[in-house]
Amino acid sequence: MDPTETEAHLRSMLEQAGVDLKQPDPLTTWTVFTKFGANEIDGIQPDDDGFLFQWGVYGSSQLFHLGFLRQFSFFTADGEYDHMEQLQCTFHYEPTAELRALGSGDDWWFRSESRRTLDDWVTEMEALPAFDVLRKRVQPVESFIEQGRV
């Protein structure tokens, strides 16, 4: 997959799965995102292809944030670092006592990691208490699917 087409590719996969991109279902988005993660990105080395699952109350809005992203680095023809981009799926929820009790946290996985595979990482994320937000189908107050430079 061409790195300039990753967001369009994910959005296409989401639409094919019946996801309303204006109000995406978080659990279905996760399921599609994990399938999308199996696709290698042309020219991106395993050390530079990372996945993140994160949750918690962040920023001035004080909303509960649950998100997952794919981050990849670009290099010049000479092999010099150029920039990073993140393709992220972010869901914000009203910060109920139940959600606040989850605290905050994150977990990274890089394609170069030898101790676990992408499937292992997905299984570990799905075992986290924070993942129950997706399983319970709690309706987010806002959501974003976007790619940009970091």
Rosetta blueprint (number, residue, H / E / L):
1 M L
2 D L
3 P H
4 T H
5 E H
6 T H
7 E H
8 A H
9 H H
10 L H
11 R H
12 S H
13 M H
14 L H
15 E H
16 Q H
17 A L
18 G L
19 V L
20 D L
21 L L
22 K L
23 Q L
24 P L
25 D L
26 P H
27 L H
28 T H
29 T H
30 W H
31 T H
32 V H
33 F H
34 T H
35 K H
36 F H
37 G H
38 A L
39 N L
40 E L
41 I L
42 D L
43 G L
44 I L
45 Q L
46 P H
47 D H
48 D H
49 D E
50 G E
51 F E
52 L E
53 F E
54 Q E
55 W E
56 G E
57 V E
58 Y L
59 G L
60 S L
61 S L
62 Q L
63 L L
64 F E
65 H E
66 L E
67 G E
68 F E
69 L E
70 R E
71 Q E
72 F E
73 S E
74 F E
75 F E
76 T L
77 A L
78 D L
79 G L
80 E L
81 Y E
82 D E
83 H E
84 M E
85 E E
86 Q E
87 L E
88 Q E
89 C E
90 T E
91 F E
92 H E
93 Y E
94 E L
95 P L
96 T L
97 A H
98 E H
99 L H
100 R H
101 A L
102 L L
103 G L
104 S L
105 G E
106 D E
107 D E
108 W E
109 W E
110 F E
111 R L
112 S L
113 E L
114 S L
115 R L
116 R L
117 T L
118 L H
119 D H
120 D H
121 W H
122 V H
123 T H
124 E H
125 M H
126 E H
127 A L
128 L L
129 P H
130 A H
131 F H
132 D H
133 V H
134 L H
135 R H
136 K L
137 R L
138 V L
139 Q L
140 P L
141 V L
142 E E
143 S E
144 F E
145 I E
146 E E
147 Q E
148 G E
149 R E
150 V L
